[in-house]
Amino acid sequence: LEKTADATYRIGPAIGALVTGDTGSTDLLRQLAWPHLHQLADELGEHAALAVADAGDVLYVAQETSPSAVDPGDWTDTRHPPHGTAFGHVLMTEWSPKRLERYLRGPLPAHTEATVIDAETLRHRLAQIEEQGVAWTVDEFAEGITGVAAPVLDSNENVVAAVGVFAPTYRFPGDVPRLEIDRLVRRTAVDLSGNFQGA
């Protein structure tokens, strides 16, 4: 944790250490993320969340709920294999080629019929995410849930977290153009990156 010139606090490049069991640090991470998640959830009317990598899994550390009556659930403090969600795909882009190939050798569980478990398809998808700055999954981790996420970067341009939205597939993206959703999620990621970057 670092104190800035304006007497506020921000998290530096070692943010990954925050999810190793330090409850106070995780609470701080949530506090920093919540204003951004609240804005994103308000703009899109869906749940917004922040996830980090932890012991090879995706760990959801903060979530802002939407006002919708149809609730896809609270994922805070839950963990999942990375290949089934947009958040996980974003975090996988930071992996070394050796680690990625080791993971892709599997076995990769298929959570639903839509889960992508083909290694070549996943490699192509991760390359697209690095190019476009955003990831989408539809019904891949849970039937009826669509997710979109973008990378949060530290001062060395390393992916330290993923921020995004997940919602029932039947209503999301709905009438909002996907390009607009991409823009809002990427903007949130950039704003969060500003908090997560140390001098």
C-alpha positions, 0 to 999 in steps of 0.5 A: 500500500502506498500513500500518494501526493494527495494523501490518498492510498493506492495499491502498487504492482504487488497487488497479487499478494493481496489474495493470499489470506490477508483479510485486511488487504482484501477488504482494502482492495474491495474498497478501492474497487467498489466505486468503479463497480457501482458506476459500471453496474449503474450504467449497464444495470447488471452485476459488476465484479472484480476478480484476481488470480489465486492458486490457479483459480479465478477468485472474485473479490468484489461485486456490486449488485444490480437492481434487477429482480432476476439475480445471477447470484453473488460470486464474492469469495468464490473461485472457479477454473479460469477457462470457463469465464470472461474474467478467467480468460482475461487473467490467463492472458498474463500467463507465460507460454509454458504455463498456458501450454501446461494448463491446456494439456488438461483435462479441462472440465466442461461446465456446460455444453458451451464451455470451450475446452479445445486448446487451439480455440482457447489460444486463439481467443486469448490472442484476440483478448490481448488485441481487443482488450475485452473478453466475452463468454456466453453460457460457458460457465453456467447456462444462462449467464453471459460475462464480459471482462477487461484487464486491470494493469499495474505500472509494468503493464501486467494483468493483475485483475479482471473487471467486468459484468455478468448477467442472464443471457436472455437480457444481456447484452440486450438493446445495448450495443456490444461495442458500447459495453466493451467501451464501458468495461474497458474504461472501468478497467483503465480507471481501476488501473490508475488506482492499482499502479504504483510509482 
